[in-house]
Amino acid sequence: MACHRTRFMVSLCVLALTLACFPPADAALRAGAAAVDITPTQFPLNLPGGFRANIAKTAHDPLHASAMVLTNGKKTVALVVVDNLGVDPTAIEAAKVIAAKQTKIPRSNMLICSTHTHSAPTSFTTQGAPAEVAYRKQLIDGMAASIIKAHAALEPASIGAGSHALPEEVFNRRWFLKEGKMPANPFGKMDKVKMNPPRRDDTLLKPAGRTDPDVMVIAVRDAKKKPLALLANYALHYVGGVPRGEVSADYFGEFARLMPSRLRAGDQFVAMMSNGASGDINNIPFTVTRPPRKPYEQINIVARKAADAAWFAHRKIETYHDQHDIVLDMVEREITLHHRKPSEAQVARARQILAIVATNDEAELKKLPRLADAYARRTIQAFERPRTLKVKLQAIRIENIAIVGIPFEVFVEIGLDLKQQSTKGAAWSHIMVIGLANGRHGYLPTPEQHNLGGYETWLGTNIVQKDASVIVTEQLKKMMRELQ
């Protein structure tokens, strides 16, 4: 009899251990968050994002990789926001491999996006400049560590979403100009619209597109209903006003630093601001004269307003989901797009321009359009690219909240189109559109915006087929329907 009791007790222990290791299928929501400092420690570093060299020698404020991990016992997903212009997709995959090994979260259940700050180091250097090679490794390790730490911090939680409009800080940067005011583009052609035109009444006619004013938040609370994490999203490019040679997280980082005080959150609270559909949106009020700003002053102004809007959005959350049957799901799809290819005439002209540049003949150089040499090099690069490009799209469902991730600088029209799915049949209460997710493959204009020309549509700035936005949008809508 004693032997039977011993075997019975051993069986109970095994069962208890099994249940502890494998939570029941209807486990309630658990969440964890973590922010890992990825501020560079070695200099000098190249800061990409312009046509002039910008070498960083110091860091003004910290950069972070901030992660949120959610699980319902059946599915676990990780969302990471990185203070970077646009992280190299191969670096993102390297981080996912490390994090997947430690946490067992499938790589396809990880969304890693960049904020698009123009004052963060490049992530593409794999050999050469020692400081840049070292930073790439620091970035990979930091992204992975943020997921690992957030996963280790999982605790019972609830989640909800809200939004609040902040229209006065977003402006469409593409403009129709008055007759005779349009300069030639780098290819010697005339566009119908210009990005960031001179702010003069004798030049401006009307903007070429819309804006998305909403600051959307996804808020996570712990079991005591105290703020645990907040993921925000705003369709606004970086703000700028950072002195050359300095590293900064721009308004995205300042927003994250302000939110704990807005929500009276504890030390473990993590806030992050993701980049929305802002490929044609910036912070320049073209028809208004703004007083001069000190370095970082406008960044702080926008961050404070965004933090205030996020606070209002947080107050508007009516329902927090924490029930045992909460729906949490994610789908990733890899699609193939065609690279844009220059014509034979464009390649010939590009080579001619580069030959002129090589001679350094001032008289001939003056005849070239602005940025002709830069786009001649980009034309040759486009000619040498492979025929196709594979990109990853992702969609996440958290009960009736949807998140979609797109690896481009997405035009606002695309984001607004996707968000309309939240009003059709009320399947989704909120839809968050995140740009620069899992990579950065240039701008993604709509076909209508392609017809207008302008910087974001130029060959070399936009690198994929002109109807790519249609393909991406339809695929994401299909993925959201599958998640329903």
Buried (B, 14 or more C-beta within 10 A) or exposed (E): EEEEEEEEEEEEEEEEEEEEEEBEEEBBBBBBBBBBEBBBEBBBBBBBBEEEEBEBEEBBBBBBBBBBBBBBBBBBBBBBBBBBBBBBBBBBBBBBEBBBEBBEBBBBBBBBBBBBBBBBBBBBBEEEBEBBBBBBEBBBBBBBBBBBBBBEBBEBBBBBBBBBEBEEBBBBBBBBBBEEBBEEBBBEEEBBBBBEBEBEEEBBEEBBBBBBBBBBBBBBBBEEEEBBBBBBBBBBBBBBBBEEBBBBBBBBBBBBBBBBEBBEBEEBBBBBBBBBBBBBBBBBEBEEEEEEBEEBEBBBBBBBBBBBBBBBBBEEBEEBBBEEEBBBBBBBBEBEBBBBBBEEEBBEBBBEBBEBBEEEEEEEBEEBBEBBBBBBBBBBBBBEEEEEBEBBBBBBBBBBBBBBBBBBBBBBBBBBBBBEBBEEEEBBBBBBBBBBBBBBBBBBBBEEBBEBBBBBBBBBBBBBBBEBBEBBBEBBBBBBEEBE
